[in-house]
Structures are given as structure tokens and as C-alpha cells.
């Protein structure tokens, strides 16, 4: 159980690619079926419910050679491996090793029947991994990425052998559309409690609007880098909106990106923490009072901040805004019964989930960021494989679609309930792309001074504007007129008749007479202006 894990080990798990996170022998807290917001329905043959282990990994059940395995779904890799002996499987005579950002899996390649998401593949290649502490028996991982990244596929010469599980499903079931979808749950969400769901070729009925969202092209890597092909797309220019409502500057390190202001983002269900450049992580968290960049002995540099600080960020793809739930911007170890981090002043702290890249991306990186579970819990995701399928004969561009599932107002109330004990101590200061309500105590002094200066400046501008307006008005009037004197004759535009006739200037005896049939006659008698204030003491 997680309650037995030290905080440093939890952090290591958080920052690691969860392709190797199964080294932890943990039991996930499962939500009863009747409480799941998304359930497997008989009408969805390609649906598979997901189990959520402490918001750190999402798993589903598959059958390999008649044996049941609990496997993690991973769009960041492409191969299937299970830990344990599958007695009914045949040996291919080959072996394979998968390496992830951290850790990996190795073993003989076997061939056996696989049942997954309502589909059966009679002869599927997979790696049979000997169980150990890092790979507990009965567990495994199913890679859902492009076949170009498959290690097993590269071991076979024949084109019809060694296909990934999804390629096998799409090739054998030609009527099945070549896409997958998934929704990831949030365990400590007080209003939307579900663990998650995964589909092949079908869209969940309550998320059908995903098909109307922008189709984000999958950026393809060079031929020499095909092994690093992921489901990746471009973030909009100025598409990373920080807690202060302003865009965070991004410069792409990907050589093939024409616009360096667009970051290439990998969509990876195998990463619990999004990985971003160090400058981006700093821009997110450094503006909060009490935030610190610390060096954890197990995982390196990470950002921490008091758990009472509400962090709101928004990501933009294809012109659409996708707010991130504040519970996904920073994680509270106490949620899992663990000791929290401590700031230098002794405050309990949460771990910022958008962290500096924690591994070497190489000299010529093919991506800038990895958006893992913390982002993907805020969208319903559809990934169309296009011609990434092994036997694709026609050109079809792969793409990704996101449907936002986070309502900023509800997310704020969730934060208040979970992190502030139901007492809203935040102040609505910033509002961007639908997100608001940053914690007032989380603003830096510099930010407060800037806001105060802007407010004072606005007040001064209003005062000066009112003074100028009144001065101009008085200058046009010529002089002050006491209230008992009549208003001047109305002004009209060219060609408009005058509606009033005055036989003489009004001196208190003869008021103006309205006559619609006669034009305006100028006054026949001049009455000197009398100043009622004349002669009075100043």
C-alpha cells in the first residue's frame, strides 16, 4: 500500500515514466462499479474500464494465453509485456528488451491469444518477463503507441508478424475505425468520481462532441528517428498560460519545427507528471509565496509549494483552451497517507506536477514536453492512427482530438473543499481562458505591487479624464449660467428646421413659444447678462 512508501520513493514514482513504475508492488484503491461515472456498457464492444492507482497509473485487465494480467495503458510505447509464465503460449525463438525513460523490460518473445477491450487476437507477439521486485507477477504493460516504435515488430522479418496489439486489432477488424479514446479519472475529485475508461474504435456516449474538436496533426519525426515516433503535436503559439494569466515563453528545441514558439508535446498516459523545460516550470511555480526549487536526493530538482496555494494554468491547442484542474497542478502526498514535503520555513508542501524534464532527451530531441496524466485527466482524448498502422496502404494523416472536461468554476470549488477544508480563502484576481480564483496568499509581493499600481493608475486616469471633460464642457458653455436662466436654443444639423420661435429674449415675463410652422427668428431685443453673484463677498 502507498501508506508504506516513503515520500522520496513516491516522488521517484511520480517523476518516472510509468512504463517502468510497475516495480512498485502496490494495490490500487478501486472505486466500486456502481460509483463509476464511466462504466463499460454492452453497447460498446471496444470499451475497457480502467483502474486508477492513486492517480499514478491507470490499468486495465487483459487475458494472455488464458491467463489474466493487470496491465498499465501506455501511449508512450508500443509493445505488450507481462510478468509471469504463459504456459499456453508458443516460443518465437526471439527475445526483446524495451528501454523506457527510466527502467525497462526484457524477456523471450512469445506468441499467444490476447483478449483486450472486447477484441481477440489469436496470435499476438508479446514479451514474457520473468517476475521480480520490479516486475510483479500478474502485472504488465500494453503499449498503445505507433508501430514504428515497436521493439518486437523490429525482431520479425515477415510483415504480418510481430504487430502491436492495436495494429493486430485494426488489421483483423477492418470495419473498426482506426482510433482509440480514453478518459482518466481523478480519485480525490469530490464531484466527479470515476476511475477511467478506454475504447477502441468507439466514442463514449457522453463525450461524442470530441469528434467536433480541432484535429491536431501528429508531427512526424525523421526517418533516422523513427524509433522515437510518438503521438505528439504542436502547442499553440503563446499556448502555455501561467497562473497570472500571461503566456509563458517557450522556445522549441526540435530542429524540424519551423515556428520555434510552438512546442512539440508528446501525449503519454505513461507519465504521471508532465515534463516541461526548466524555465516553464519556474514560470509556473516561482511566483507563489513559499514555492521552492529543491534537490530531492532520489529524483533531482523539483518544485514544491504550500498546499493552500491554488495553481491555475491553461493549455491551448488548435485555438482551443484546456484549463488544468488545480488538483492536477500540485499533488498533496497526504492524500495517500504520506508525509508531505517541507519548505525551508517548515510549511507542509505539495509537489508541483509540471516539473522540469528529469532525463536526457538527447542532442537532437524530437519533442519539447511530455503531457502525462496530470494534463490528460482534464480532457477526453481521441487518437486516430491514420497511416501509422503497419499495413496501411493509403495515405491518411494521424491526428489527435481533445475535448475539455474541466470546468474552472467547479474545479475551484473542488480545490476549496479538498485543500482548504471548505473555507474559501482565495481571492479572484486573475481570470484567463475560463480559469480564475488564484489564492491571494499565493501571489508574490511584486505581483501585488503591480496590481496595486495598475488600480491606482486607473483611478488617476479616471479623475484626470473627468476634469478634462468638465473643463471642455465649461469652455463651450462660455460662462457659468445660474439655474434660473433658460437653456440656449437647441442646435440642429444642416437642413433641419428650427422648432422654436422667440419673440424676444426671455426676461422672466415672456417664455419661449413653440410654433412648429415658423422658422426660428433671432431675438429682437438684447437683454444684458446679469451675474447673480456680482457684488457678493468672495
HELIX and SHEET records of a PDB file:
HELIX    1   1 UNK A    2  UNK A    4  5                                   3    
HELIX    2   2 UNK A    7  UNK A   15  1                                   9    
HELIX    3   3 UNK A   21  UNK A   23  5                                   3    
HELIX    4   4 UNK A   33  UNK A   35  5                                   3    
HELIX    5   5 UNK A  147  UNK A  149  5                                   3    
HELIX    6   6 UNK A  151  UNK A  155  1                                   5    
HELIX    7   7 UNK A  165  UNK A  172  1                                   8    
HELIX    8   8 UNK A  205  UNK A  212  5                                   8    
HELIX    9   9 UNK A  223  UNK A  228  5                                   6    
HELIX   10  10 UNK A  278  UNK A  285  1                                   8    
HELIX   11  11 UNK A  326  UNK A  329  1                                   4    
HELIX   12  12 UNK A  333  UNK A  336  5                                   4    
HELIX   13  13 UNK A  373  UNK A  376  1                                   4    
HELIX   14  14 UNK A  386  UNK A  388  5                                   3    
HELIX   15  15 UNK A  408  UNK A  419  1                                  12    
HELIX   16  16 UNK A  440  UNK A  442  5                                   3    
HELIX   17  17 UNK A  445  UNK A  477  1                                  33    
SHEET    1   A 6 UNK A  47  UNK A  49  0                                        
SHEET    2   A 6 UNK A 196  UNK A 200 -1                                        
SHEET    3   A 6 UNK A 179  UNK A 184 -1                                        
SHEET    4   A 6 UNK A 379  UNK A 384 -1                                        
SHEET    5   A 6 UNK A 399  UNK A 404 -1                                        
SHEET    6   A 6 UNK A 216  UNK A 217 -1                                        
SHEET    1   B 8 UNK A  51  UNK A  53  0                                        
SHEET    2   B 8 UNK A  57  UNK A  64 -1                                        
SHEET    3   B 8 UNK A  67  UNK A  74 -1                                        
SHEET    4   B 8 UNK A 139  UNK A 143  1                                        
SHEET    5   B 8 UNK A  80  UNK A  83 -1                                        
SHEET    6   B 8 UNK A 119  UNK A 129  1                                        
SHEET    7   B 8 UNK A 104  UNK A 116 -1                                        
SHEET    8   B 8 UNK A  90  UNK A  99 -1                                        
SHEET    1   C 3 UNK A 232  UNK A 234  0                                        
SHEET    2   C 3 UNK A 264  UNK A 267 -1                                        
SHEET    3   C 3 UNK A 369  UNK A 371  1                                        
SHEET    1   D 3 UNK A 240  UNK A 241  0                                        
SHEET    2   D 3 UNK A 313  UNK A 317 -1                                        
SHEET    3   D 3 UNK A 320  UNK A 324 -1                                        
SHEET    1   E 2 UNK A 275  UNK A 276  0                                        
SHEET    2   E 2 UNK A 355  UNK A 356  1                                        
SHEET    1   F 4 UNK A 292  UNK A 296  0                                        
SHEET    2   F 4 UNK A 300  UNK A 306 -1                                        
SHEET    3   F 4 UNK A 348  UNK A 352 -1                                        
SHEET    4   F 4 UNK A 330  UNK A 331 -1                                        
SHEET    1   G 4 UNK A 292  UNK A 296  0                                        
SHEET    2   G 4 UNK A 300  UNK A 306 -1                                        
SHEET    3   G 4 UNK A 348  UNK A 352 -1                                        
SHEET    4   G 4 UNK A 341  UNK A 342 -1                                        
SHEET    1   H 2 UNK A 431  UNK A 432  0                                        
SHEET    2   H 2 UNK A 435  UNK A 436 -1                                        
SHEET    1   I 2 UNK A 500  UNK A 501  0                                        
SHEET    2   I 2 UNK A 513  UNK A 514 -1                                        
END                                                                             
